[in-house]
Amino acid sequence: MWFHKTDKVGRPVSIQHYGAVNVPEIYKRITPERFWWYIVSMTESIPREVLPAASQAAGHQIDGTFLIVDLKGYS
């Protein structure tokens, strides 16, 4: 999970390619708990780090993100 630039109003844009995620392969290298810890910790960083930085860059309050979800190949 990461952000790519911003949209026209300054919201951070995140593109999620869920179809490209091979969960069984991930779980061969890390535990499910570690995987979900990463997801939760990244999500928690949005209001704490990402939105304040986006607000500062935009010069006004940014209260959300813009999410694009690519499900091609997701099963």
Secondary structure, DSSP 8 states (H G I E B T S, - for coil): --EEEE-TTS-EEEEEEGGG--HHHHHHHS-HHHHHHHHHHHHHHIIIIIHHHHHHHHTS-----EEEEE-TT--
